[in-house]
Amino acid sequence: MQRDKNETDIAKLTGQVTKLISLVDYQIGSVVSRTIIDKPTGTLTLFAFDEGQGLSEHTAPFDALVYILDGEAEVTISGKPSNLKQGEMVIMPANQPHALRATQHFKMMLVMIKS
């Protein structure tokens, strides 16, 4: 059922001018995500993190680009933290441990290319 809803959402967005930042909303004490594109070759997912929320250290088998749409975040890659603000991006390399934490609430776009 979720897959059908996501496909319907994508169909509504296709060919429409849309502000990315408006496609995901903050929720107190939570991390919210919305997949915009989900293909075998890659994904585009939007996230909204409330202040203090994050994703614990993990790895992914593919490179991923994080672009900050709003707010500020600390992104740690292989033990090296970087502070990112609105309009900034970082590429997280495949198979390297990384984590994200909201230093204030923030929204981001995550683009993962699988091939």
N, C-alpha and C positions, 0 to 999 in steps of 0.2 A: 504493500500500500504506500509506504513512504517513497519508493522509487517512482510510482505513478504521479504522486503529488509533485515531486521534484521535477519530473519531465514536464508537467503542466506549468510549473513556475518558470522553467526555462523557456517554454514556448511563449509565455506572456512577455518575457524580456527580449526575445529575439527580434532584432530590427528596431528596437525602441531605444531612445536616448534615455539613459538612467544614471543617476548619481550613485556610485558604489556605496558611499557612506550611508545612504538611506536604506540599503537592503538588509541591514542587520542592526538590531537595537541592543542597548545595554540592559542587563538585568542585575539587580543588586546581589552581590555575593556569588556571581556566576560567570561562566564562560559560555557564550552563545556562538554557534556556528551555523553557516548556511552554505551549502554547496551550490555553486552557480553552474559549473561545468564539470562533468564526470565522464571522462572518456578513457578507453584503454591506454591512450598515449599520454594522459595527464589530467590534472584536476585544477580547478580554481575554487577556492573556498574563502569565504569572508568570516571573520571572527570579531566578537566584541567581548573584551575582558573587563570586568569590574576591577577597581583598584585592589591590588594585593593578590589577585588571582593569577594563575599561570598554568603552564604545562611543564611537568617535571621532565628531567633529563631523559632523553630517548634518542634513538637513531632511526633513520629512514634509508631505504635502499636507493633513493633518488635525490638529486639536487632539488632544492626548494628555494624559492625567492619569497622573502617576506617584505611587504611594502606597508608602511604605517600610514593609515588614512586619517587618524585622529589620535591625539593624546601622546603618551610616552611609554616605552617599554624597555626592559633590559633583556637583551638576547645574548645568551652565553653559548659559544661554540667551542668545543674542545677545551673547556675550562676558562676561556677568555671572554669576559663580559663586555658588551657594547651597549651604550644607551642610544636608542633610536627615537626620533621625534617625527611628527607629521611631515610627510613628504620624503622621508628617508627610507632606504631599503638595504637589505643584506641578503647575500646568497648563502644558504646553509648547505655545505657540501654533503654528498651522499656518504653514508656510513660513519659520519662523525657525530659524536654526542652533542646534543644541543637542548636548550631549555629556554622558555620565555616566561617573563614575569611582568605584570603591570605595575610600574612605578606610580602611575595614575591611570585612570581608566583609559583604554585605547581600543581602536579598531584597526584591523589589519587585513590585507589580502595575502593569501598564501597560494602561490602558483607552483605546482609540482609537475615536472616534465618526466615522464616515465620512459621515453625512448629518444 
